[in-house]
Amino acid sequence: MPGISIFGVPGLPEITPGADLAKLIAGAAAAAGDRLASGDVVVVTSKIVSKAEGRIVQLDDVEISPYARQWAEKWEKEPAVIELVLREAKRVVRQVGPVLITETHHGFVCANSGVDQSSSGGHGLAVLLPLDPDGSARRLREGFAAAGLDVAVIVSDTFGRPWREGQTDIAIGIAGFQPIYSYIGQVDPHGHEFRVQAICTADELAGAAELVKGNLSRVPVAVIRGHQWERDDTATMRTVLRESERDLFR
């Protein structure tokens, strides 16, 4: 397997609603001396996607339910944030002390429905996950294609993991290639047939991209070059989301 290279795209401005992200990313990459090339995988932090799509909420404008206010006061949380977490949730998976693990309307199981105040663009603001991360990734891919670039796109976000401390970036939206590579049916060098091995390459690429982004660097986009991906514009993240009846931990 050939090697890959990963580099961040610096120089992006503060993203505001309506921003043309594909144009901004391509321009910033060119200005930094690393022009995008067909075959690249562009990994875009979901927060700037949300900002461009207007998924920003002024906390002072949130109407807080009695339940959200009571829960927030008990655990010393921001009531408006708890209200947003509950609104963005399809259901609460776990509620232990101040910790809320929810299933979002997208089907993601994560802390606080992905609602985040960090790097929100200002005091008193919260950022919600994109409404349709796959759609967001497709629009970015189309924007790059309009500039003559055939690139795959991953929209990433930071999630925790069962059984392990710390977080890692994972893919929440994808365009251009399937998120899972399956070895099922293939045979290893010793003649053993793979029966369950299927690698979520989208998550692996999202995690690798985080190494050159980071939370404080103001580099919300990374480019992975050299990864061999098979073009497929039917790809979505639905194949990654495990049905609850097959999930041993929900």
C-alpha positions in Angstrom: 0.0 0.0 0.0 1.5 3.4 -0.9 2.0 6.0 1.8 -0.2 9.0 2.4 0.4 12.6 3.4 -1.8 14.7 5.6 -1.7 18.5 5.8 -4.0 21.2 7.3 -5.5 24.1 5.4 -4.7 27.3 7.4 -5.9 30.8 6.7 -9.7 30.3 6.7 -11.7 33.3 8.0 -14.4 33.0 10.7 -17.2 31.2 8.9 -20.6 32.9 8.8 -24.0 31.7 7.5 -24.1 31.4 3.7 -20.3 31.1 3.3 -19.1 29.1 0.2 -17.0 26.6 2.0 -15.7 24.8 -1.1 -14.5 28.1 -2.6 -12.9 29.3 0.7 -11.1 25.9 1.3 -9.7 25.7 -2.2 -8.6 29.3 -2.0 -7.0 28.9 1.4 -5.1 25.7 0.3 -3.8 27.5 -2.8 -2.7 30.5 -0.7 -0.8 28.2 1.7 1.0 26.6 -1.3 -0.8 23.3 -1.1 -3.4 23.4 -3.9 -6.1 20.7 -3.8 -5.7 18.0 -6.4 -8.2 15.4 -7.7 -7.9 12.2 -5.7 -7.5 14.1 -2.4 -9.8 13.4 0.6 -10.9 16.7 2.2 -11.9 16.4 5.9 -14.0 19.3 7.1 -14.8 19.9 10.8 -18.6 19.8 11.2 -18.5 23.1 13.2 -17.6 25.2 10.2 -20.2 23.3 8.1 -22.8 24.1 10.8 -21.8 27.8 10.8 -22.0 28.1 7.0 -25.5 26.4 7.2 -26.7 28.7 9.9 -26.9 26.1 12.6 -25.9 28.6 15.3 -28.2 29.5 18.2 -28.2 32.5 20.4 -28.7 31.1 23.9 -30.6 34.1 25.1 -33.3 33.4 22.5 -33.9 29.8 23.6 -37.3 29.1 25.3 -36.4 26.8 28.1 -38.8 24.0 29.2 -39.4 23.4 33.0 -37.7 20.0 32.7 -34.6 21.4 31.1 -34.4 24.2 33.7 -34.8 21.9 36.6 -32.2 19.4 35.3 -29.7 22.2 34.6 -30.1 23.8 38.0 -29.6 20.4 39.7 -26.3 19.8 37.8 -25.1 23.4 37.4 -25.5 23.4 33.6 -26.5 26.1 31.2 -30.4 25.7 30.9 -30.5 26.9 27.3 -27.8 24.4 26.3 -29.7 21.5 28.0 -32.9 22.6 26.2 -31.0 22.4 22.9 -29.6 19.0 23.7 -33.1 17.7 24.4 -34.5 19.2 21.2 -31.7 17.7 19.1 -32.2 14.3 20.7 -34.4 11.5 19.4 -34.0 9.9 22.7 -31.9 9.9 25.8 -29.7 6.8 25.9 -28.1 7.4 29.3 -28.5 10.0 31.9 -26.1 9.5 34.8 -25.5 12.6 37.0 -24.5 15.5 34.8 -23.8 13.3 31.8 -26.3 13.1 29.0 -25.7 10.5 26.2 -28.3 10.9 23.5 -29.3 9.5 20.1 -29.6 12.4 17.7 -32.2 12.6 14.9 -29.4 11.5 12.5 -28.9 8.3 14.5 -25.6 9.3 16.2 -25.1 8.3 19.8 -23.0 10.9 21.5 -22.7 13.3 24.4 -25.1 16.2 24.5 -26.6 15.6 21.0 -23.4 17.2 19.5 -24.4 20.6 20.9 -21.2 22.6 21.4 -20.3 26.1 22.7 -16.5 25.9 22.0 -15.3 27.9 18.9 -18.9 29.0 18.4 -17.9 32.4 17.1 -18.9 34.5 20.1 -20.1 34.5 23.7 -23.6 33.1 24.3 -23.7 31.1 21.1 -24.1 27.3 20.6 -23.5 25.3 17.5 -25.7 22.4 16.5 -24.7 19.5 14.2 -25.6 19.9 10.5 -29.1 18.8 9.8 -28.0 16.5 7.0 -24.2 15.9 7.2 -24.2 13.6 4.1 -26.0 16.3 2.2 -23.4 18.8 3.4 -20.6 16.6 2.2 -22.2 16.1 -1.2 -22.7 19.9 -1.6 -19.0 20.4 -0.8 -18.0 17.7 -3.2 -20.1 19.4 -5.9 -18.6 22.7 -5.1 -15.1 21.3 -5.5 -16.2 19.6 -8.8 -17.3 23.0 -10.1 -13.7 24.1 -9.7 -12.5 21.0 -11.7 -11.5 19.0 -8.6 -12.6 15.4 -8.1 -12.2 15.0 -4.3 -13.9 12.9 -1.7 -15.3 14.8 1.3 -15.7 13.8 5.0 -17.5 15.9 7.5 -16.0 15.1 10.9 -16.9 15.6 14.5 -15.3 14.7 17.9 -16.9 11.8 19.7 -16.1 9.7 22.8 -15.9 6.0 22.7 -17.2 3.2 24.9 -14.7 1.6 27.2 -12.0 4.2 26.5 -11.0 7.6 27.8 -10.4 10.5 25.5 -12.1 11.4 22.3 -11.3 11.1 18.6 -12.7 12.6 15.4 -15.1 10.4 13.4 -17.0 10.8 10.2 -20.6 12.0 10.4 -21.0 12.8 6.7 -19.4 11.5 3.6 -19.4 12.0 -0.2 -17.6 10.3 -3.0 -16.7 6.9 -1.5 -18.2 4.2 0.7 -17.3 4.7 4.4 -16.6 1.0 5.1 -14.1 -1.3 3.4 -15.1 -5.0 3.8 -12.7 -7.9 3.9 -15.6 -10.4 4.3 -15.1 -13.2 1.9 -11.4 -12.5 1.3 -8.8 -15.0 2.4 -5.6 -14.2 4.5 -2.2 -15.6 3.5 -2.8 -18.6 5.7 -6.1 -19.5 4.0 -8.5 -18.2 6.7 -11.6 -16.5 5.3 -12.6 -13.2 6.8 -16.2 -13.4 8.1 -16.6 -10.2 10.1 -13.7 -7.8 9.3 -15.0 -4.6 7.9 -12.9 -1.4 8.4 -14.6 2.0 8.8 -12.0 3.9 6.7 -14.0 7.1 6.9 -13.5 7.1 10.7 -9.8 6.2 10.3 -9.3 9.1 7.9 -11.2 11.5 10.1 -9.1 10.6 13.1 -5.9 10.9 11.1 -6.9 14.3 9.9 -7.4 15.6 13.5 -3.7 15.2 14.0 -3.1 18.3 11.8 -6.2 20.2 12.9 -6.7 20.4 16.6 -9.0 22.4 18.8 -6.9 25.6 19.2 -5.1 25.8 15.9 -7.9 27.4 13.9 -7.2 24.8 11.2 -10.6 23.2 10.7 -9.8 21.4 7.4 -7.3 18.8 6.5 -6.4 17.2 3.2 -5.3 13.5 2.9 -3.3 12.7 -0.2 -2.4 9.3 -1.5 -5.3 7.3 0.0 -6.8 5.2 -2.7 -10.6 5.5 -2.7 -13.1 4.1 -5.2 -15.5 6.7 -6.4 -19.1 6.1 -5.4 -21.6 8.9 -5.2 -24.3 6.8 -3.6 -22.3 6.7 -0.4 -23.9 7.7 2.9 -23.1 7.2 6.6 -26.2 5.0 7.0 -24.1 1.9 6.5 -22.0 2.8 9.6 -25.0 3.3 12.0 -25.7 0.1 13.8 -29.4 -0.7 14.3 -30.4 -0.7 17.9 -31.6 -4.4 17.8 -28.0 -5.3 16.8 -26.4 -3.1 19.4 -25.4 -5.0 22.6 -24.8 -1.8 24.5 -28.0 0.2 24.1 
